[in-house]
Structures are given as C-alpha cells and as structure tokens.
Amino acid sequence: MAEPIIELKGVSKSFGSNLVLDRVDLTIYKGEALAIIGPSGTGKSTILRLIAGLLAPDEGEIYVKGQMREGLIEDKADPIGIGMVFQQAALFDSLTVEENVGFFLYQHSRLSRQRIRELVNRSLEMVGLPGIGDRYPAELSGGMRKRVSFARAIISNPDNPKDRSEVLLYDEPTAGLDPIASTVIEDLIRQLQCLTGVCNTYAIVTHQDSTIRRTADRIIFLYQGKLQWEGTVDDINKTDHPMVRQFFSGKVEGPIQVIG
C-alpha cells in the first residue's frame, strides 16, 4: 500500500464569518497525482496553502510524513520539502529569470554564484527553457512564465537534500493559457513526475477539463467546504453523482448553486 505523505484530519478554516473548509479529511499518497476540483470559492486553493504551511487550520491536524505540523512552515521546518507553483507564477518583475529561479539558493545557501547559475540552467532545461536566464518576466509569454515558476519550484541545494521538494502543489497552472500552451504545461507536469531526482508526488487545483483528465490519477470534488466525491479520471464519465455531472456538463441547473 502507498505511503501517506500528507494527511489532513478534521481540518476546518474560516475567514471571518465564511466557513471555507468544514472538518475535511484528506490523504495524499507518495507517488500519486491528486486533482482537487470543484466550483470557484469552495476552498481548493485554501487546502493547498494549508498543506504548504502558509496558513494554519482553525481546527484539525495536518501531518507531513507522519509528523504533526505545529504552526506555519516559518515556525518549524517540515520533514520534507513542499514546493508550490502559484496561479499567477508570482515572479519578481525586477529580477531576471536566473535570479527568480535561483532566488532561494541566493538567499539561503552558501553555494557560489557560478554553482547556482549551473543549477538554474539545469532546472530551466528540465522545463524546456534553456538559455533564457538573462531575460525578465515581462519578456516572456504567459506559458513561459508558468514554466519558469516550475523551474523555481524544483530547484534544490545539492549540499542540503532536505531542501528538495518531495511534494509539488500546483494552483491553477493552466489558468489563462490557450489550449496549446495548456497542453505544454500539462505534459510538463507529468514529465516532471517521472524525472529522477524530482518529486513524483503532487496535488493540483484546476477547473480545466483537459488538465484534470491529463494530469490526475485521483480526483476529489470539493463543495461547500466538504469533500463530496472521490474517483479516478475514468470515473468522471461513469459516475451518477449529481454535482460531478453538473460540474463537467457546465449546466446552470443542479445541486451546485450559481452565485451572481
């Protein structure tokens, strides 16, 4: 049986009077590709930020490789690295691609600038962007910026293996991209999962049908703060679950309430 690598037990999270997550139980297993789907505003990105240690739950517990996390990631390091790729790439406009990808190593390692540059180039090659280290984010297309953010998420310090991300979290990685650029990103997500020395476990939040079908092994459906359904890509077309049917058909009528 696969090893649990991330576990959420009875996790709740509110923002003001808005209950976003309501006693959620969730397990991510080593080596799997998990898609978290559901309508907008149902807490999907919140789950990723809780897993990454950027938010703390109001109730419940989060375990990382069997160890319960206390506080935020800045309070105490997890036993494994967890990398996150944000929806808008979150690159520093004033820094070059090289400086963006190598930012963590420049700030938190004793590696020479030349060694960091070599590691940055290797990461850029992994995401299919060799030779662009001297460019700025404004000079790149949306798809290229996404791939640069992937390179930043997978880079690690060879002198400190604990820095290597064993889990990657993708927040809407194909949002705003055309179908061809989306396919490039979807293929890249799967390719990175298969590379030696790169983490092979990930969770992805997405609304895009092709991204769900091409990047997920297991799918969970989130609505009104609770996990409503779980299945595989093959189950999408077989299930009679009314929320899943409505979500993938795009119909207004159904159990999912349309806001606005």
C-alpha positions as CSV (number, residue, x, y, z in Angstrom):
1,M,0.0,0.0,0.0
2,A,1.2,3.5,-0.9
3,E,2.7,5.6,2.0
4,P,0.7,8.6,3.2
5,I,2.8,11.6,2.7
6,I,0.3,14.4,3.6
7,E,-2.7,13.9,5.9
8,L,-5.4,16.4,6.8
9,K,-7.6,15.3,9.7
10,G,-10.7,17.1,10.6
11,V,-9.3,20.4,9.2
12,S,-11.6,23.5,9.3
13,K,-10.8,27.0,8.1
14,S,-12.8,30.2,8.2
15,F,-12.2,33.7,7.0
16,G,-14.3,36.0,9.1
17,S,-17.8,34.5,9.1
18,N,-17.2,32.5,6.0
19,L,-16.6,28.8,6.7
20,V,-14.4,27.7,3.8
21,L,-13.4,24.2,5.0
22,D,-15.5,22.1,7.3
23,R,-13.8,19.2,9.0
24,V,-12.0,18.0,5.9
25,D,-10.2,14.6,5.9
26,L,-7.7,14.2,3.1
27,T,-4.7,12.0,2.4
28,I,-2.1,12.4,-0.3
29,Y,-0.1,9.2,-1.0
30,K,3.6,9.1,-2.1
31,G,3.9,9.0,-5.9
32,E,0.3,10.0,-6.7
33,A,-1.2,12.8,-8.8
34,L,-4.2,14.3,-7.0
35,A,-6.6,16.8,-8.5
36,I,-8.7,18.9,-6.3
37,I,-11.7,20.2,-8.2
38,G,-15.0,22.0,-7.6
39,P,-16.7,25.3,-8.2
40,S,-14.9,28.6,-7.5
41,G,-14.7,29.8,-4.0
42,T,-15.0,26.4,-2.3
43,G,-11.6,26.3,-0.6
44,K,-9.5,24.4,-3.1
45,S,-6.6,26.9,-3.0
46,T,-7.0,27.2,0.7
47,I,-6.3,23.5,1.0
48,L,-3.0,24.0,-0.9
49,R,-1.9,26.8,1.3
50,L,-2.7,24.8,4.4
51,I,-0.6,21.9,3.0
52,A,2.2,24.2,2.1
53,G,2.2,25.7,5.7
54,L,1.3,29.2,4.5
55,L,-1.9,29.0,6.5
56,A,-2.8,27.3,9.8
57,P,-6.1,25.4,10.3
58,D,-8.6,26.7,12.8
59,E,-9.4,23.2,13.8
60,G,-7.9,19.8,13.0
61,E,-4.4,18.5,12.4
62,I,-2.0,18.3,9.4
63,Y,0.6,15.6,9.2
64,V,3.6,15.6,6.9
65,K,5.3,12.3,6.5
66,G,3.7,11.2,9.8
67,Q,4.8,14.2,11.8
68,M,2.1,16.7,13.0
69,R,2.8,20.2,12.0
70,E,2.6,22.9,14.6
71,G,2.1,26.5,13.4
72,L,3.3,27.6,10.0
73,I,6.2,26.5,7.9
74,E,8.2,29.5,9.1
75,D,7.8,28.3,12.7
76,K,9.3,24.9,12.1
77,A,10.6,23.1,9.0
78,D,8.7,20.1,7.7
79,P,10.4,16.7,7.5
80,I,10.2,17.0,3.7
81,G,10.2,19.9,1.2
82,I,6.9,21.1,-0.2
83,G,7.0,23.3,-3.3
84,M,4.2,25.5,-4.6
85,V,3.5,26.8,-8.1
86,F,1.2,29.8,-7.8
87,Q,-1.6,30.6,-10.2
88,Q,0.0,33.9,-11.4
89,A,3.6,32.5,-11.4
90,A,4.5,35.0,-8.7
91,L,7.8,36.1,-10.3
92,F,9.7,39.2,-9.3
93,D,9.4,41.6,-12.3
94,S,12.7,43.4,-11.4
95,L,14.7,40.2,-11.3
96,T,16.0,38.2,-14.3
97,V,14.8,34.6,-14.9
98,E,18.0,33.3,-13.4
99,E,17.6,35.4,-10.3
100,N,14.0,34.3,-9.9
101,V,14.7,30.6,-10.3
102,G,17.7,30.7,-8.0
103,F,16.2,33.2,-5.5
104,F,16.0,30.7,-2.6
105,L,19.6,29.5,-3.2
106,Y,20.9,33.0,-3.4
107,Q,19.2,33.9,-0.1
108,H,19.6,30.7,1.9
109,S,22.7,28.8,0.7
110,R,26.4,29.1,0.7
111,L,26.8,28.0,-2.9
112,S,28.9,30.1,-5.2
113,R,27.1,32.2,-7.8
114,Q,28.5,30.1,-10.6
115,R,27.2,26.9,-9.0
116,I,23.8,28.4,-8.5
117,R,23.8,29.5,-12.1
118,E,24.6,25.9,-13.2
119,L,21.7,24.6,-11.1
120,V,19.3,27.3,-12.5
121,N,20.3,26.3,-16.1
122,R,19.7,22.7,-15.3
123,S,16.2,23.5,-13.9
124,L,15.4,25.6,-16.9
125,E,16.4,22.8,-19.2
126,M,14.1,20.5,-17.4
127,V,11.2,22.7,-18.1
128,G,12.2,23.2,-21.8
129,L,13.5,26.8,-21.4
130,P,17.3,26.6,-21.9
131,G,19.2,29.8,-22.4
132,I,16.7,32.4,-21.1
133,G,18.3,33.2,-17.7
134,D,19.1,36.7,-18.7
135,R,15.5,37.6,-19.7
136,Y,13.0,39.4,-17.5
137,P,9.4,38.1,-16.8
138,A,7.9,40.9,-19.0
139,E,9.8,39.5,-22.0
140,L,8.1,36.0,-21.6
141,S,4.7,34.7,-22.7
142,G,2.3,33.5,-20.1
143,G,3.2,29.9,-20.7
144,M,6.9,30.6,-20.4
145,R,6.3,32.4,-17.1
146,K,4.5,29.4,-15.8
147,R,7.4,27.1,-16.7
148,V,9.9,29.4,-15.0
149,S,7.8,29.1,-11.8
150,F,8.0,25.3,-12.2
151,A,11.8,25.6,-12.5
152,R,11.9,27.7,-9.3
153,A,9.8,25.1,-7.5
154,I,12.0,22.1,-8.4
155,I,15.4,23.7,-7.9
156,S,17.2,22.5,-4.7
157,N,20.5,22.7,-2.9
158,P,22.6,19.6,-3.6
159,D,24.5,20.3,-0.3
160,N,21.2,20.0,1.6
161,P,19.0,17.2,0.3
162,K,16.3,18.2,2.8
163,D,15.6,21.3,0.7
164,R,14.4,19.2,-2.2
165,S,10.6,19.3,-2.7
166,E,9.1,15.8,-2.3
167,V,5.6,17.2,-3.0
168,L,4.6,19.9,-5.5
169,L,1.4,21.9,-5.3
170,Y,0.0,23.4,-8.4
171,D,-2.6,26.2,-8.1
172,E,-4.5,26.6,-11.4
173,P,-1.3,26.0,-13.5
174,T,-3.2,26.3,-16.9
175,A,-5.4,29.3,-16.0
176,G,-5.4,31.9,-18.7
177,L,-3.5,29.9,-21.2
178,D,-4.6,28.9,-24.7
179,P,-5.3,25.2,-25.4
180,I,-1.8,24.6,-26.9
181,A,0.0,26.3,-24.1
182,S,-2.1,24.4,-21.6
183,T,-1.1,21.1,-23.3
184,V,2.6,22.1,-22.9
185,I,2.1,22.7,-19.2
186,E,0.0,19.5,-18.7
187,D,2.7,17.4,-20.4
188,L,5.4,19.1,-18.3
189,I,3.6,18.3,-15.1
190,R,3.6,14.6,-16.0
191,Q,7.2,14.7,-17.3
192,L,8.5,16.2,-14.1
193,Q,6.7,13.5,-12.1
194,C,8.8,10.9,-14.0
195,L,12.2,12.6,-13.7
196,T,14.8,11.1,-11.4
197,G,15.6,13.5,-8.6
198,V,12.4,15.5,-9.0
199,C,9.5,14.9,-6.7
200,N,6.9,12.5,-8.0
201,T,4.0,13.4,-5.8
202,Y,1.7,16.4,-6.5
203,A,-1.6,17.9,-5.9
204,I,-3.2,20.2,-8.4
205,V,-6.1,22.6,-8.2
206,T,-7.8,23.2,-11.6
207,H,-11.1,23.9,-13.3
208,Q,-9.9,23.0,-16.8
209,D,-11.3,19.7,-18.1
210,S,-8.2,18.8,-20.1
211,T,-5.9,19.5,-17.2
212,I,-8.0,17.3,-14.9
213,R,-8.0,14.4,-17.4
214,R,-4.4,14.6,-18.4
215,T,-2.7,15.2,-15.1
216,A,-4.7,13.4,-12.4
217,D,-4.7,9.8,-11.1
218,R,-7.2,10.5,-8.3
219,I,-9.8,13.3,-8.1
220,I,-11.6,14.8,-5.2
221,F,-14.6,17.1,-5.6
222,L,-14.9,19.9,-3.0
223,Y,-18.1,21.9,-2.4
224,Q,-19.4,23.9,0.5
225,G,-16.3,23.1,2.5
226,K,-16.7,19.4,2.3
227,L,-15.3,16.6,0.1
228,Q,-18.4,15.5,-1.8
229,W,-16.9,12.8,-4.2
230,E,-13.8,10.9,-5.0
231,G,-12.8,8.9,-8.0
232,T,-10.5,8.5,-11.0
233,V,-10.4,10.1,-14.4
234,D,-12.3,7.1,-15.8
235,D,-15.0,7.6,-13.2
236,I,-15.8,11.0,-14.5
237,N,-17.9,9.7,-17.3
238,K,-19.3,6.8,-15.3
239,T,-20.5,8.5,-12.1
240,D,-24.1,9.5,-11.4
241,H,-23.1,11.9,-8.7
242,P,-25.2,15.0,-9.5
243,M,-22.6,17.6,-8.5
244,V,-19.9,15.9,-10.7
245,R,-22.3,15.6,-13.6
246,Q,-23.3,19.3,-13.3
247,F,-19.7,20.5,-13.0
248,F,-18.4,18.7,-16.1
249,S,-21.5,19.5,-18.2
250,G,-21.4,23.2,-17.3
251,K,-25.2,23.3,-16.6
252,V,-26.7,26.0,-14.5
253,E,-29.4,23.8,-13.1
254,G,-28.4,21.3,-10.4
255,P,-27.3,21.0,-6.8
256,I,-24.4,23.4,-7.3
257,Q,-25.7,26.9,-6.6
258,V,-24.7,29.5,-9.1
259,I,-23.7,32.8,-7.4
260,G,-24.5,36.1,-9.1
